[in-house]
Amino acid sequence: MHQVMKADPPAPTAVPVAAPPPVPAAAPAGVAARLIPLSTLGVTAAMVAVVLATDSPLASNPMFLMFPLMMAVSALASLAGGHRGTAELDAVRRRYLHHLSDIGQTLTEHGAAQHRWLAHHHPGPETLWQVAGSERRWERRRGHQGFGRIRCGLGEVSAAAQPELPGGTELGDVDPVTTAALQRLLHAYATIRDAPVTVDLGAAALVRLLGDDNATAAWARALLCQLATFHTPADVAIAVAGPEHRLDRWDWLKWLPHHGHPQHCDDVGPARLVYRGVADAVADHTPGRQLVLLVDGTTVTAGDIGERPDVTVVCLGGAVGTGDVVWDACSGEVRPDTLSLPAAAACARRLARRAPAPEQTAGAGDPLHVRLGRTDRGDPVYLDIREAALGGAGPHGLCIGATGSGKSELLRTVAVAMIARHSVDELNLILVDFKGGASFLDLQRAPHVAAVITNLADEAHLVDRMRDALEGEMHRRQQLLREAGNLAKADDYARVRQTRPDLPALPALLVIVDEFSELLSRQPDFIDVFTAIGRVGRSLGIHLLLASRRLDDGRLRGLESHLSYRICLKTLSVAESRAVLGVPDAHHLPATPGSALLKIGAADPVPFRADQVSAPAVPSFSAPARVLRHPVRFTSVPAGPVHRGGADNSSCRSVLETVLDAAAVPGAAAHPVWLAPLRHSPRLADLPVGAGLTVPIGLSDRVFEQRRVPALLNLSGAAGNVAVVGGPRSGKTTVLTTLIGALSLAHGPDELHLYCLDFGGGALAPLIGLPHVGAVAGRRDPELVRRIVAQVVAEVRRRDGRCTAGADTFLLIDGWATFRQEFDDLENTVVSLATEGLAHGVHVVVTATRWADLRSVLKDQLGSRVELRLADPVDSEVDRTRARAVPKARPGSGLTPDGYPMTAALPGDLDALAVQLRARHGTSCAPRVTTLPTQVDRRALPWAADAVLGLGDREMQPVTLDFAVRPHLVILGDAQCGKTAAIRLLLDEIGRTSQAEVHLLDPRRTLHPQGCHAYAGSTTQCADLVADLVARLQPRTRAGWTGPQVYLLVDDHELTGRAIEPLVELIPHARDIGLHVVLARRAVRGRSTTPCSPRCGTAVR
């Protein structure tokens, strides 16, 4: 574990002090000045006494007394004035001294606080062993203000709080008494005595400790223990160089984990960093850690170190050279810290127990703080994306680099570094590549990665999904903050979660978008999403890193003010460099991939060379396996032969692969911010079974809500009629079939009846095997089509007026436009069913290729609408914007009635479904729809009181005719259609149902005259028969008549000529005179009757 310094040192503070009072205009009178007025009074009194005693004439003159009186008053005024000036000056001095006393108290409190801070963060050597076992161990990480700063002793340090006089104050023109007090204050509080004195060990190349040999050794032990206690072995290495006889007193260093070689080992573990000379130590040091080399008994100069800013040499004694930093133990300025050899060994051994295992990586430092690369001097360059108030560069940034500059590798480095230094509960990532490159594909297996979104350029609908996903994540985080107590920011949430572990984790979310310029060129309004993240991301813990090959003018409109740091690799022009950094430096960078500049805020850009995570990883330390046959003593010198640990770099895996393997934690996963679009349709069997009339037909993507739920159709109430609209090959028939399957799984055949009209490709035919399906008819079976519609209409009429509706009945028409074209006479019938059927439990479901195919009178009745991919999204009646995002080449993709993206489910094997349902429900099934037979046996029909014409197709019941209600009948039809058979049937039915007088006109002589009162077989006979009949009926026109009902049956009326015209005058009175005319004739286009045809009768075609 590596802790971080908890607080910054006290900042310099100015304590304002008032200027001393000025010198008074007139100095107070001295003793002599005070005695002169008194002597004047004495002389005046003596003169007055002499004048009065000598009886001088002046005594009687009143004017004489005015002179002594004036002198007395003047003397008294002089005495009073001098006393008053002194009192005022004393009061001013007292007030100023009280002010200085208050300032001194304030400075004392500041000094005490500074002393406590120094004592806490730089404890004495006698307490280091306690710190080595506490959480403060190794708290100063590279990049922090305290890195490399250690305590060297006790002495005077400058006070952070200093008194400050007003500007322009000159102490020469002020009161000397108060000025002296002010100077004593300034001197007394300028420094803090007996405070820890600290030095930056890494700022010097060569430090010499001068003094007694034993004293400097004790001082060096204290310095090295300070360094090792507060700095991690990942950042600092401690080595020693000198002759062998001087190294014994540094044997205790072997316990320090900082003293182990990163790659070499011997029989007891990592080889110790012990060298004979400075040159060997410097040459063996690899960049990455700060090397502090202790030199004892060897001459060293600054030239021996060379240009190595990552190396600091601490030399005991020796000749002082140019540029050396000298610390003299005998100077008296500092009382050096000292540590005995046993105490140093105890501290080192305590740290040895905390040494990280060789195979473990260095512990994480500050959150959201990662290394980008190194400068030319080898100094690491870090990126801290925390907000500036916490010492970071800010939450959002920009990365620009031309093709081949190493931009993609740099983005991968940032992502991998974040993964390596954080757990899943601390950080998640969303990686977006607009062009569909392979930059982030390898990272999707990391548990930290919530989404890898690529190929947005080819699949534009994914851009809308990404917008919904990011906006949904912002909404989710805001909701979590509200539910946790209306918190203002994610940092507050993290603190609350420490006391409420039941709260869900809210990790920081880093969104890296590569090629964002092309994204904005295709979708300009997406800048609003980036701007929203820039505005509220700071408080929600969302960080944004936008990358592109170039920065187009105006592309960052509204967002630029939120980008607090910028990374610029090599650019193609000076103008691009200036647009990103404000300077042309990026254009002049080397062509080597990874050369970049980092600019934070208004600071100058820092050049660096980016790390490469695609490069082979440095092999982890591992000692070769050896069998030791005798104990080996652990000493500072090598124990046995020294071996190079690890494996050959050429066979190493990359840094990226190594980090991802280490980051794989079973069960750990980032919050699913992104839902990948469904590439394959789900199966109906995998969806939950519906309840009531609410059934699933697929899966619906709630991208904003970050969840995927079944797409449900609620067919109760006004939403009971359904329209499924989509372009050709969009999956309309599949949706219809899935709906039928879902309804069948949720209901029994006694609760659900389904009737299908298939005007598509015949895919509904297998549904006839379902027990819930009463019939399936296609365009090749027009009679069955009409029978199905007629049966559903009959069901509505049967239920009309009943309290219970019975089973829900569905009329499903696949291909409404074709149905309307081929059965235009049934359109209004279906519209009536859609309008009136829901009240009786009858539903209408239609599919169409366009919304325009549905007339408004029908469309208004279709309460549930499923919209698949349309030929023109502009025609959408659900959501035009979302309709554009429906994939083109993916049948079944569309929008739910409430506008959410959906993918229709596949019904699966319909034969297997039929077997399953029949096994569940037994012999129960929906009423079947049958067509009229080719022949009807009158004897097989039930008895009826009225004349039976045949079998009706609506309810498959006998069709009867009551001649008392409708006295006449016209039978129309083409040749050989059965007109004569109908006349023959009526001859039998009339004779069966009444005592009637039948007259038959049969010009073709195909009927048998048995039972007829009169028969005519020729035109002349027909005319005679009619004339005779008219004569017989004429008397009945007068009031009152008796006799049988008279029936005139005429077959093939068109062959009788004008034989029945005499009856025309009697037809209007037929009901009154008992006359009934049954006329059969061939149908004529545009005419169904002739002038002589009977009126107020029934026509049969």
VENHU-V455161 format. One record per run of one state. SS is the DSSP state (H for helix, E for strand, - for the rest). FROM is the first residue (numbers start at 1). LEN is the number of residues. If there is no record, write none. Layout:
{{SS & FROM & LEN} {SS & FROM & LEN}}
This chain:
{{- & 1 & 12} {E & 13 & 5} {- & 18 & 4} {E & 22 & 1} {- & 23 & 8} {H & 31 & 23} {- & 54 & 3} {H & 57 & 4} {- & 61 & 1} {H & 62 & 60} {- & 122 & 3} {H & 125 & 8} {- & 133 & 16} {E & 149 & 10} {- & 159 & 2} {E & 161 & 5} {- & 166 & 5} {H & 171 & 3} {E & 174 & 1} {- & 175 & 1} {H & 176 & 13} {- & 189 & 2} {E & 191 & 10} {H & 201 & 3} {- & 204 & 2} {E & 206 & 5} {- & 211 & 2} {H & 213 & 18} {- & 231 & 5} {E & 236 & 6} {- & 242 & 2} {H & 244 & 3} {- & 247 & 1} {H & 248 & 8} {- & 256 & 1} {H & 257 & 3} {E & 260 & 7} {- & 267 & 2} {E & 269 & 4} {- & 273 & 1} {E & 274 & 2} {- & 276 & 2} {H & 278 & 7} {- & 285 & 5} {E & 290 & 7} {- & 297 & 5} {H & 302 & 4} {- & 306 & 5} {E & 311 & 6} {- & 317 & 8} {E & 325 & 4} {- & 329 & 5} {E & 334 & 3} {- & 337 & 4} {H & 341 & 12} {- & 353 & 16} {E & 369 & 6} {- & 375 & 5} {E & 380 & 5} {- & 385 & 3} {H & 388 & 3} {- & 391 & 5} {E & 396 & 5} {- & 401 & 6} {H & 407 & 15} {- & 422 & 5} {E & 427 & 7} {- & 434 & 7} {H & 441 & 5} {- & 446 & 3} {E & 449 & 6} {- & 455 & 6} {H & 461 & 23} {- & 484 & 6} {H & 490 & 10} {- & 500 & 8} {E & 508 & 7} {- & 515 & 1} {H & 516 & 7} {- & 523 & 1} {H & 524 & 17} {- & 541 & 1} {E & 542 & 7} {- & 549 & 11} {H & 560 & 3} {- & 563 & 2} {E & 565 & 5} {- & 570 & 4} {H & 574 & 8} {- & 582 & 3} {H & 585 & 4} {- & 589 & 6} {E & 595 & 6} {- & 601 & 5} {E & 606 & 5} {- & 611 & 5} {E & 616 & 1} {- & 617 & 26} {E & 643 & 2} {- & 645 & 4} {H & 649 & 3} {- & 652 & 2} {E & 654 & 1} {H & 655 & 9} {- & 664 & 19} {E & 683 & 1} {H & 684 & 3} {- & 687 & 4} {E & 691 & 1} {- & 692 & 2} {E & 694 & 9} {- & 703 & 4} {E & 707 & 8} {- & 715 & 2} {H & 717 & 3} {- & 720 & 2} {E & 722 & 4} {- & 726 & 6} {H & 732 & 15} {- & 747 & 5} {E & 752 & 7} {- & 759 & 6} {H & 765 & 5} {- & 770 & 3} {E & 773 & 6} {- & 779 & 3} {H & 782 & 18} {- & 800 & 8} {E & 808 & 7} {- & 815 & 1} {H & 816 & 7} {- & 823 & 1} {H & 824 & 17} {- & 841 & 1} {E & 842 & 7} {- & 849 & 2} {H & 851 & 3} {- & 854 & 2} {H & 856 & 4} {- & 860 & 4} {E & 864 & 5} {- & 869 & 4} {H & 873 & 3} {- & 876 & 4} {H & 880 & 5} {- & 885 & 8} {E & 893 & 3} {- & 896 & 5} {E & 901 & 4} {- & 905 & 1} {E & 906 & 1} {- & 907 & 3} {H & 910 & 12} {- & 922 & 16} {H & 938 & 3} {- & 941 & 6} {E & 947 & 5} {- & 952 & 6} {E & 958 & 4} {- & 962 & 6} {E & 968 & 6} {- & 974 & 5} {H & 979 & 15} {- & 994 & 2} {E & 996 & 7} {- & 1003 & 11} {E & 1014 & 3} {- & 1017 & 2} {H & 1019 & 19} {- & 1038 & 7} {E & 1045 & 7} {- & 1052 & 1} {H & 1053 & 3} {- & 1056 & 5} {H & 1061 & 7} {- & 1068 & 2} {H & 1070 & 4} {- & 1074 & 1} {E & 1075 & 8} {- & 1083 & 1} {E & 1084 & 1} {- & 1085 & 2} {E & 1087 & 1} {- & 1088 & 9} {E & 1097 & 4} {- & 1101 & 1}}
